[in-house]
Structures are given as C-alpha cells and as structure tokens.
Amino acid sequence: MAKSLSHYLCQSCGYQTARWMGRCPDCGEWGSLLEERATTERHRGHRNAAPSVPRLATPITAVDIRALHRVSTGLAELDRVLGGGIVPGSFVLLSGDPGIGKSTLLLQASMQIAKEEGLVLYVSGEESLQQTRSRANRLGPLSDRLLLLAETSLQTILDQTDRIRPTILVIDSIQTIASEELESPPGSFSQVREAAVRLMALAKEQGISTIIIGHITKEGAIAGPKAMEHLVDAVVFMEGEGHQIHRLLRVVKNRFGPTPEVGVLEMTAAGLQELANPSAVFLSQRPSGAPGSVVIPTMEGSRPLLVELQALVAVPSAPIPRRVFNGVDSNRGVLLLAVLEKRLGLPLSACDVYVNVVGGVRVGETAADLGVAAAVLSSARNLLLDPGLCVFGEIGLAGEVRAVPMAERRLEEAARLGLSHCLMPRHNLNRTQPDFSSLRVSGLHTLEELTEKLETR
C-alpha cells in the first residue's frame, strides 16, 4: 500500500517544508503555505503506461522540417503573433484579464480550424456544454469536427485526447484542471504544475498542438508556477481596457516566431474581428485644434502603429500636484517631466499633469518620449499643433533627442496615413533617406529645437 506523505507547499513560489509557517521564507508571502498530500507511487510528467521505445540521437541534417505545416487559426492577427499559425505539437499559453475575451478568441479560432483543418477538442472546465454552445452560436457556422468536453479531471482529458487524436487541443483553463493523483485543490501550485507537465508531454509525444488559457493574478502576472511559462513554446497576452472595444494580442515568448509581435482585434457582437488598418481606427476620433494632442508612430513588434497621445497640464486640485499616466510607463513619465522643467523652464512641479494614450493602447518604448514632451509643452503653453504632425524620438537626461530603431518603418506608416510633417531625431535623419513627397521631415538634436519648431509653426 502506498505511503501517504504530507508537506506544506507555497502557492506563490513552490517552496516546500515539512511544517506549517505563517510566512514563506523563500518569497516572503503570508498565508501561502498550504498542506498537500501525495503518494510515493505517482509518476510526475507521464501517465501509467508501458515504457516507450528509447529514441536514438539523429544528425541535425537528417531532420525533416517539411512536416511542420502550420495550422491557420482563421484569424490573421492571431496567426501573425504566432509566427504564421500554430506549429504541430506546439504548447501555447494564452493569458489576460478576466472578461477580456480569451475564451471567445479560442472558441472562434477552434471553429475556424475545425472547418478548414481537422478535429478540435475544446475542453471547458469553467462552463457547461450548453453555455459553450450558446456562445458559439453567435460566432459563426458550427462544425461537427469541433468536439466539446466539460471536464476538470486531467486523467479523463488525457484519455479522451488519446481516443480522439485531435489536431488541436484547447484547455479553458489550466487552473480548473486537477489530477486525481494529487490531493491538493484545483488551481494550487502543484496541480497547475502537474497539469502543465502532462499536457506538454502529450503535445510533444503525439504531435497534438495544445493551447491553454491561464488566469492572471491581481498584480498582472500569470497565476501558477513560473516554471509553466518556461514549459510552453509561446506566451500570448490579451490586453485591452474593459470599456474599450479594441483588443491587443502581445506575444512575449515564441520559439517558432518573432517577439515581441502584436495583433489588433475589435470586439463585436459576432466575436472578435480583425482590424485591417488599426492606425486609421486609433486616429479616427482625434479632435482638431486642441492643444496637447499629438500623433506618435510606435512600433509593436514589426508593425508600426500611429496612435494619439494627449496631455493636460492644469492648475493643481490638491496641495500635492497629481501625475497620471495611462498607456505610458509612469516612472518614465515622471522622468520626462523633470527633464522638461529643468531644460525648458516649465513650472510643472506646481501643476497637475495628465498623459493618456487614446484607445487603450500601451506604449512601452522610449520612442514615445518626444511625443510626451510635445504634448505636455503644447498643453502648458496652449500651443495648437499641426493636425498632420507626428513626433517620435527618445529624450536623454541632458535634454538631447536620441535615435530610435526602425525610423523608416515609422515614416512609411505616417506617409501612408496622409500626415504632412514629422519631427524625429536628427541622427535618424542623417542615416535614412526618406523619399516621401507628401511628408516633410525635420531632424531635432535638443529639446530647445522642439520648442522652436512648435512655436514657429
């Protein structure tokens, strides 16, 4: 008879101890040590089956990669972030805020794959079959090759997958799956780790592409052990504001494609729709003749996007002036305000400053620095900016405008959208030869030159 073992496992970092403690000595979390029991006869990472035939080492020149035919999801934006489609035998993790549309995205993709490619097994641990069917009715025509399974038992899911041998396996979500060999509750550290290892082994051994949905914590990190992110081949985040209709797919890890890459979708009553021209959509409601509004060309992976950045400098409403940044890094924003006050003499320390990227887009690159500076300067001095102006460049602490990568791609997108003038780092201008008859390009070296350009427009 198997010997029962008992230990305490930290649900945040995986630290294991024989006795309970209020605080984990490894990660410092309070109340995260939970008692778990297991048996010595269980085998982690594989099923109780006959021993497999040992594999022999193969020369790299003898490996045939022609069999890696990518499966299209039917959504060009999802295919884009995955590097052209789903690679057979790949293991993909999709994560995002609750209610952002993860289940809708994968159900919609599953319906398209079932119609065009082959069998798809969609496992839902959070919804009943009737609930999943009701949601699928509004996403398009149904196919008999899309099989639904409302199950949380890991052993049952693996048995059904062995029997069906689908092209794609979708797990919604990994936090609801539990192994009967473990006594810990679903969603615990050990259960998520066990399910991820077993599903990864299934994907690699049988060549079944597996996509799992993962919850995120209140801090925005993927819930569960960090090792789960190392097991998967690709990690895709679904981003967007709850009151906005736009959704961004951002890949942060991809063994079979480029990173970071971004796809842009729009949530509609009929599901998620692709945006053929996202730059035009983000600029469609831009106000004309309003100080503090400027267009910035930002790079999301290999794709240039034009977004509107707005700034408002106002009389303080409290003894301590407020600093609010939406869509840009707050620490970077505070740094830029300090540079503007020091180099240009703007009295920003005595004002409330609000900066917002319209449309729920988050800009993480330093190329947005010059756009933030132009918008804040325009609002502080009530300067009306040219509606056809776009700005990009990095700002250093000495007030210099520094070069950024892929300047030509940004200029091409600005010219395609019909903008008339672009302010950019002079160093980029010296290294590129833009040939756009409709776009006038000016190079800047310091913030003082930015002030002259905006005031003498």
C-alpha positions as CSV (number, residue, x, y, z in Angstrom):
1,M,0.0,0.0,0.0
2,A,1.3,3.4,-0.9
3,K,2.7,5.5,1.9
4,S,0.9,8.8,2.4
5,L,3.2,11.9,2.6
6,S,2.2,15.3,3.9
7,H,4.1,18.6,3.4
8,Y,3.4,22.3,3.1
9,L,3.8,24.0,-0.3
10,C,3.9,27.7,-1.0
11,Q,1.3,28.5,-3.6
12,S,3.4,31.5,-4.8
13,C,6.9,30.2,-5.3
14,G,6.7,26.4,-4.7
15,Y,8.8,26.4,-1.5
16,Q,8.2,23.1,0.3
17,T,8.6,22.4,4.0
18,A,7.6,19.7,6.5
19,R,5.9,22.1,8.9
20,W,3.5,25.0,8.6
21,M,4.7,28.6,8.8
22,G,2.8,31.8,8.6
23,R,5.2,33.4,6.1
24,C,7.1,31.7,3.3
25,P,10.9,32.1,4.0
26,D,11.6,32.0,0.3
27,C,9.3,34.6,-1.3
28,G,8.0,36.3,1.8
29,E,4.3,35.8,1.1
30,W,2.0,35.5,4.2
31,G,-0.5,32.6,4.4
32,S,0.6,30.9,1.2
33,L,1.8,27.6,2.7
34,L,-0.9,25.0,2.3
35,E,-0.8,21.4,3.3
36,E,-0.7,18.9,0.4
37,R,-0.6,15.1,0.4
38,A,0.6,12.8,-2.3
39,T,1.7,9.2,-2.7
40,T,5.1,7.8,-3.5
41,E,3.8,5.7,-6.3
42,R,2.7,8.5,-8.5
43,H,4.8,9.4,-11.5
44,R,5.0,13.1,-12.4
45,G,5.0,14.2,-16.0
46,H,3.8,11.0,-17.7
47,R,1.0,8.5,-17.5
48,N,1.0,5.0,-16.2
49,A,1.7,3.3,-19.5
50,A,4.1,0.8,-20.9
51,P,7.7,2.0,-21.3
52,S,8.2,3.8,-24.6
53,V,10.9,2.8,-27.0
54,P,14.1,4.8,-26.4
55,R,14.8,7.4,-29.1
56,L,18.1,7.5,-30.9
57,A,20.1,10.6,-31.5
58,T,19.6,12.0,-35.0
59,P,22.0,14.1,-37.1
60,I,20.6,17.6,-37.4
61,T,21.0,17.4,-41.2
62,A,18.7,14.4,-41.3
63,V,15.8,16.1,-39.5
64,D,12.9,16.8,-41.9
65,I,11.2,20.1,-41.1
66,R,8.8,20.0,-44.1
67,A,6.3,18.2,-41.8
68,L,6.0,21.4,-39.7
69,H,3.0,22.7,-41.7
70,R,1.5,25.5,-39.7
71,V,-2.2,25.4,-39.0
72,S,-4.0,28.6,-39.7
73,T,-6.4,29.8,-37.0
74,G,-8.6,31.6,-39.4
75,L,-7.7,34.9,-37.7
76,A,-4.9,36.7,-39.4
77,E,-4.0,38.7,-36.4
78,L,-3.7,35.6,-34.2
79,D,-1.6,33.9,-36.9
80,R,0.6,37.0,-37.0
81,V,1.6,36.8,-33.3
82,L,2.2,33.1,-33.5
83,G,4.6,33.5,-36.4
84,G,2.3,32.4,-39.2
85,G,0.0,29.8,-37.5
86,I,0.1,27.0,-35.0
87,V,3.0,24.6,-35.3
88,P,2.1,20.9,-34.9
89,G,3.0,19.7,-31.4
90,S,3.4,23.2,-30.0
91,F,2.3,24.2,-26.5
92,V,0.9,27.7,-26.3
93,L,-0.3,29.7,-23.2
94,L,-2.9,32.5,-23.6
95,S,-3.4,34.8,-20.7
96,G,-5.2,38.1,-19.9
97,D,-7.5,39.9,-17.6
98,P,-10.9,38.3,-16.7
99,G,-13.6,39.0,-19.3
100,I,-11.1,40.3,-21.8
101,G,-12.2,37.7,-24.4
102,K,-9.7,34.8,-24.1
103,S,-12.4,32.1,-24.3
104,T,-14.2,33.9,-27.2
105,L,-10.9,34.1,-29.1
106,L,-10.0,30.4,-28.8
107,L,-13.6,29.2,-29.4
108,Q,-13.7,31.3,-32.6
109,A,-10.3,30.0,-33.7
110,S,-11.4,26.4,-32.9
111,M,-14.5,26.8,-35.1
112,Q,-12.4,28.0,-38.0
113,I,-9.7,25.3,-37.6
114,A,-12.4,22.6,-37.3
115,K,-14.0,23.8,-40.5
116,E,-10.7,24.0,-42.5
117,E,-8.1,21.7,-40.9
118,G,-9.4,18.8,-38.8
119,L,-10.7,17.7,-35.4
120,V,-10.5,20.2,-32.5
121,L,-11.2,19.2,-28.9
122,Y,-12.3,22.1,-26.8
123,V,-12.2,21.3,-23.0
124,S,-14.0,23.7,-20.8
125,G,-13.5,23.5,-17.1
126,E,-15.5,26.6,-16.3
127,E,-18.6,26.4,-18.5
128,S,-21.2,23.7,-19.3
129,L,-21.7,22.3,-22.8
130,Q,-24.8,24.3,-23.1
131,Q,-23.1,27.6,-22.2
132,T,-20.3,27.0,-24.6
133,R,-22.7,26.1,-27.4
134,S,-24.7,29.3,-26.7
135,R,-21.6,31.4,-27.0
136,A,-20.6,29.6,-30.2
137,N,-23.9,30.3,-31.9
138,R,-23.1,34.0,-32.4
139,L,-19.6,33.4,-33.6
140,G,-20.4,31.7,-37.0
141,P,-21.4,28.4,-38.5
142,L,-20.8,25.3,-36.4
143,S,-18.9,22.2,-37.5
144,D,-19.3,18.6,-36.3
145,R,-15.5,18.4,-36.2
146,L,-15.4,20.7,-33.1
147,L,-15.8,18.4,-30.1
148,L,-16.8,19.9,-26.7
149,L,-15.8,18.4,-23.3
150,A,-16.9,19.9,-20.0
151,E,-14.3,18.2,-17.7
152,T,-11.8,19.1,-15.0
153,S,-10.2,15.7,-14.5
154,L,-6.7,15.6,-16.0
155,Q,-6.8,11.8,-16.5
156,T,-10.2,12.0,-18.3
157,I,-8.9,14.7,-20.6
158,L,-5.8,12.7,-21.5
159,D,-7.9,9.6,-22.1
160,Q,-10.3,11.4,-24.4
161,T,-7.4,13.0,-26.3
162,D,-5.8,9.6,-26.8
163,R,-9.1,8.3,-28.2
164,I,-9.9,11.3,-30.4
165,R,-6.4,12.3,-31.6
166,P,-7.5,15.9,-32.4
167,T,-5.4,18.3,-34.5
168,I,-5.8,21.0,-31.8
169,L,-6.5,20.6,-28.0
170,V,-7.8,23.7,-26.2
171,I,-7.9,23.8,-22.4
172,D,-10.0,26.5,-20.8
173,S,-8.5,26.9,-18.3
174,I,-5.4,25.3,-16.8
175,Q,-6.3,26.5,-13.2
176,T,-9.5,24.4,-13.3
177,I,-7.8,21.1,-14.2
178,A,-6.9,18.7,-11.4
179,S,-5.1,15.4,-11.2
180,E,-6.6,12.6,-9.1
181,E,-3.1,11.6,-8.1
182,L,-2.7,14.8,-6.1
183,E,-4.9,15.7,-3.1
184,S,-4.4,19.5,-3.4
185,P,-7.3,21.6,-4.7
186,P,-7.6,22.7,-8.4
187,G,-5.6,25.9,-9.1
188,S,-2.9,25.1,-6.5
189,F,0.8,25.3,-7.3
190,S,1.2,21.5,-7.6
191,Q,-1.9,20.9,-9.6
192,V,-1.1,23.6,-12.2
193,R,2.5,22.3,-12.5
194,E,1.3,18.7,-12.8
195,A,-1.3,19.5,-15.5
196,A,1.2,21.7,-17.5
197,V,3.9,19.0,-17.5
198,R,1.5,16.2,-18.5
199,L,-0.1,18.3,-21.3
200,M,3.3,19.4,-22.5
201,A,4.4,15.7,-22.7
202,L,1.2,14.9,-24.6
203,A,1.8,17.7,-27.1
204,K,5.4,16.7,-27.8
205,E,4.9,12.9,-27.9
206,Q,1.8,12.8,-30.1
207,G,2.2,16.0,-32.1
208,I,-1.1,17.5,-30.8
209,S,-1.0,21.2,-30.7
210,T,-2.2,22.3,-27.3
211,I,-3.4,25.8,-26.3
212,I,-4.1,26.5,-22.6
213,I,-5.8,29.5,-21.1
214,G,-4.1,30.8,-17.9
215,H,-5.5,33.2,-15.3
216,I,-3.5,36.2,-14.0
217,T,-3.0,37.4,-10.5
218,K,-4.1,40.9,-9.2
219,E,-0.5,42.0,-9.9
220,G,-0.9,41.2,-13.6
221,A,1.4,38.1,-13.6
222,I,0.3,34.6,-14.8
223,A,-1.1,32.6,-11.9
224,G,0.7,29.4,-11.0
225,P,4.3,28.3,-11.0
226,K,6.8,30.3,-13.0
227,A,8.0,27.0,-14.5
228,M,4.8,26.8,-16.5
229,E,5.9,29.8,-18.6
230,H,9.2,28.0,-19.3
231,L,7.5,24.8,-20.4
232,V,5.3,26.4,-23.1
233,D,6.5,27.3,-26.6
234,A,4.7,30.6,-26.8
235,V,3.2,33.0,-24.2
236,V,0.5,35.4,-25.6
237,F,-1.1,38.1,-23.5
238,M,-4.5,39.6,-24.5
239,E,-4.7,43.2,-23.5
240,G,-7.4,45.9,-23.6
241,E,-9.4,48.2,-21.4
242,G,-12.7,46.9,-20.1
243,H,-14.7,49.9,-21.6
244,Q,-12.8,49.7,-25.0
245,I,-13.7,47.5,-27.9
246,H,-10.1,47.0,-29.1
247,R,-8.0,44.0,-28.0
248,L,-4.3,43.6,-28.4
249,L,-2.6,40.2,-28.7
250,R,1.0,40.6,-27.5
251,V,3.5,37.7,-27.6
252,V,6.3,37.8,-25.1
253,K,7.8,34.4,-25.9
254,N,7.7,32.4,-29.1
255,R,10.0,29.6,-30.0
256,F,8.6,29.5,-33.5
257,G,8.3,33.1,-34.5
258,P,9.4,36.7,-33.7
259,T,8.9,38.5,-30.4
260,P,7.6,40.9,-29.5
261,E,4.7,40.8,-32.0
262,V,1.3,42.4,-31.7
263,G,-2.1,41.7,-33.3
264,V,-5.1,44.1,-33.1
265,L,-8.7,42.9,-32.9
266,E,-12.0,44.5,-32.3
267,M,-14.7,43.0,-30.0
268,T,-18.1,42.9,-31.7
269,A,-21.4,41.2,-31.2
270,A,-20.3,38.5,-33.6
271,G,-17.0,37.9,-31.9
272,L,-13.5,39.3,-32.5
273,Q,-12.9,40.9,-35.9
274,E,-9.5,41.9,-37.4
275,L,-8.6,45.5,-37.9
276,A,-7.1,45.9,-41.4
277,N,-6.0,49.4,-40.7
278,P,-5.6,49.9,-36.9
279,S,-3.7,53.2,-37.3
280,A,-6.7,54.8,-39.0
281,V,-9.1,53.5,-36.4
282,F,-7.0,54.9,-33.5
283,L,-6.9,58.3,-35.1
284,S,-10.5,58.4,-36.4
285,Q,-11.9,60.5,-33.5
286,R,-8.9,62.8,-33.0
287,P,-10.0,66.4,-32.2
288,S,-8.8,69.2,-34.4
289,G,-7.4,72.3,-33.0
290,A,-7.0,71.0,-29.4
291,P,-3.7,71.8,-27.6
292,G,-1.9,68.8,-26.1
293,S,-2.8,66.3,-28.8
294,V,-0.1,64.7,-30.9
295,V,0.4,61.6,-33.1
296,I,3.2,59.2,-32.3
297,P,4.4,56.4,-34.6
298,T,5.1,53.4,-32.3
299,M,6.5,50.0,-33.2
300,E,4.6,47.0,-31.9
301,G,6.9,44.1,-33.0
302,S,7.5,44.6,-36.7
303,R,4.2,46.6,-37.1
304,P,4.2,50.4,-37.0
305,L,1.1,51.9,-35.4
306,L,0.0,55.5,-35.3
307,V,-1.7,56.4,-32.0
308,E,-2.9,59.7,-30.5
309,L,-1.2,60.8,-27.3
310,Q,-2.9,63.5,-25.2
311,A,-1.6,65.6,-22.3
312,L,-3.3,68.1,-20.0
313,V,-1.4,70.5,-17.7
314,A,-3.8,72.0,-15.2
315,V,-4.0,74.0,-12.0
316,P,-3.4,71.6,-9.1
317,S,-6.6,70.4,-7.4
318,A,-4.8,69.4,-4.2
319,P,-1.8,70.6,-2.2
320,I,0.3,67.9,-3.8
321,P,0.2,68.0,-7.7
322,R,-1.1,64.8,-9.4
323,R,0.7,62.8,-12.0
324,V,-1.5,60.4,-14.0
325,F,-0.1,58.4,-16.9
326,N,-2.3,56.0,-18.9
327,G,-0.7,53.9,-21.7
328,V,2.9,55.0,-20.9
329,D,5.2,54.0,-18.1
330,S,4.6,56.2,-15.1
331,N,8.3,56.2,-14.0
332,R,9.4,57.2,-17.4
333,G,6.7,59.9,-17.5
334,V,7.9,61.4,-14.2
335,L,11.4,61.4,-15.5
336,L,10.4,63.3,-18.7
337,L,8.5,65.9,-16.7
338,A,11.6,66.6,-14.6
339,V,13.7,67.0,-17.8
340,L,11.2,69.4,-19.3
341,E,11.1,71.5,-16.1
342,K,14.9,71.6,-15.9
343,R,15.7,72.2,-19.6
344,L,12.8,74.3,-20.8
345,G,11.8,76.0,-17.5
346,L,8.2,74.7,-17.5
347,P,6.6,75.1,-14.0
348,L,5.4,71.5,-14.0
349,S,6.1,70.9,-10.3
350,A,3.3,73.3,-9.4
351,C,0.7,71.8,-11.9
352,D,-1.3,68.6,-12.3
353,V,-0.2,66.7,-15.4
354,Y,-2.3,64.0,-17.1
355,V,-1.0,61.9,-20.0
356,N,-3.1,59.4,-21.9
357,V,-2.7,57.2,-25.0
358,V,-6.1,57.1,-26.7
359,G,-7.7,53.7,-27.4
360,G,-6.4,51.7,-24.5
361,V,-3.0,51.2,-26.3
362,R,0.1,50.8,-24.0
363,V,3.3,52.2,-25.4
364,G,6.3,50.7,-23.8
365,E,9.2,52.0,-26.0
366,T,11.2,55.1,-25.3
367,A,10.5,56.4,-28.9
368,A,7.3,58.0,-27.3
369,D,9.4,60.4,-25.2
370,L,9.4,63.2,-27.8
371,G,5.6,62.8,-28.2
372,V,5.0,63.1,-24.5
373,A,7.3,66.2,-24.4
374,A,5.5,67.8,-27.4
375,A,2.0,67.1,-25.9
376,V,2.9,68.5,-22.4
377,L,4.6,71.5,-23.9
378,S,1.6,72.2,-26.2
379,S,-0.8,72.0,-23.2
380,A,1.3,74.0,-20.8
381,R,1.8,76.9,-23.3
382,N,-1.6,76.5,-25.1
383,L,0.1,75.8,-28.5
384,L,-2.1,74.5,-31.3
385,L,-0.2,71.7,-33.1
386,D,-0.5,70.9,-36.8
387,P,-3.1,68.1,-37.2
388,G,-0.8,66.5,-39.7
389,L,2.2,66.4,-37.3
390,C,3.7,63.2,-35.9
391,V,6.6,63.0,-33.4
392,F,9.0,60.3,-32.3
393,G,12.3,60.1,-30.5
394,E,14.0,59.3,-27.2
395,I,14.9,62.0,-24.7
396,G,18.0,61.8,-22.5
397,L,18.5,63.5,-19.1
398,A,20.6,66.2,-20.7
399,G,17.7,67.2,-23.0
400,E,19.2,65.6,-26.1
401,V,17.0,63.8,-28.7
402,R,18.4,60.4,-29.3
403,A,17.9,58.0,-32.2
404,V,15.4,55.1,-32.1
405,P,15.2,51.9,-34.2
406,M,13.1,51.4,-37.4
407,A,12.7,55.0,-38.2
408,E,11.9,54.3,-41.9
409,R,9.0,52.0,-41.0
410,R,7.5,54.8,-38.8
411,L,7.9,57.3,-41.6
412,E,6.3,54.9,-44.2
413,E,3.2,54.5,-41.9
414,A,2.9,58.3,-41.4
415,A,3.1,58.9,-45.1
416,R,0.5,56.1,-45.8
417,L,-1.9,57.8,-43.4
418,G,-1.5,61.2,-45.1
419,L,0.4,63.1,-42.4
420,S,2.3,66.1,-43.6
421,H,5.1,66.7,-41.1
422,C,7.3,64.6,-38.9
423,L,9.7,65.6,-36.1
424,M,12.3,63.0,-35.4
425,P,15.9,62.6,-34.1
426,R,18.5,64.2,-36.3
427,H,20.7,61.2,-36.0
428,N,18.0,59.0,-37.5
429,L,17.5,61.6,-40.3
430,N,21.2,61.5,-41.2
431,R,21.2,57.8,-41.5
432,T,18.0,57.5,-43.5
433,Q,17.0,59.0,-46.9
434,P,13.1,59.3,-46.7
435,D,11.6,59.7,-50.1
436,F,8.1,60.9,-49.4
437,S,6.8,63.7,-51.5
438,S,3.8,64.3,-49.1
439,L,5.8,64.1,-45.8
440,R,8.1,66.8,-44.7
441,V,10.7,65.5,-42.2
442,S,12.7,67.6,-39.7
443,G,15.5,66.4,-37.5
444,L,16.0,67.5,-33.9
445,H,19.0,67.4,-31.6
446,T,17.8,69.0,-28.4
447,L,14.5,69.9,-26.7
448,E,15.1,73.6,-27.3
449,E,14.8,72.8,-31.1
450,L,11.5,71.1,-30.4
451,T,10.2,74.3,-28.7
452,E,11.3,76.4,-31.7
453,K,9.6,74.1,-34.2
454,L,6.3,74.1,-32.3
455,E,6.2,77.8,-31.6
456,T,7.1,78.9,-35.1
457,R,4.7,76.5,-36.8
